[in-house]
Amino acid sequence: MPGKTIINDIQWFMEREGEVIATSEPFEIDKDRIQAFCRSINNEEWVHWDEDRCNERFGGVIAPLFLLPALFPTLFFQSFEYGSINALFYGTDRFRLLAPIIAGARVTATTRIAEVAKKDKAITVHYDVTFNVAGRDEPVAVGTFLLRYW
């Protein structure tokens, strides 16, 4: 993987508004990761646990909706690190799961700076993120994540 981009000032974001800034390396979402995440949030839905039933219906256990948004920072920081700026996760505007993610899938996140909103000495960056699974033509999820920088 190429070296990480180090971001040292908020001007970097303003210069790239509208651009795709990264596509992560594939990240495997295996059964153990799915079930560990489900344990952490007390999610006992059978689609994450009953392997026989899931194999028959879907081809494997399915990742829960909120696993991908939780993985966004991991995928983002494959490509970037912050130098002399501060950052806080600010929230999401939307997140849509478009197709089930079956255990063993290798997921990538393509990140585009959709908007940079200035406020006082800070900015809020709206990232449009498209999640894809290797071997599928259509995205499996899309979302907008907001981070505040100063």
Secondary structure, 3 states (H helix, E strand, C coil): CCCCEEECCCHHHHCCCCCEEEECCCEEECHHHHHHHHHHCCCCCHHHCCHHHHHHHCCCCECCCCHHHHHHHHHHCCCEEECCCCEEEEEEEEEEECCCCECCEEEEEEEEEEEEEEECCEEEEEEEEEEEECCCCCCCEEEEEEEEEC
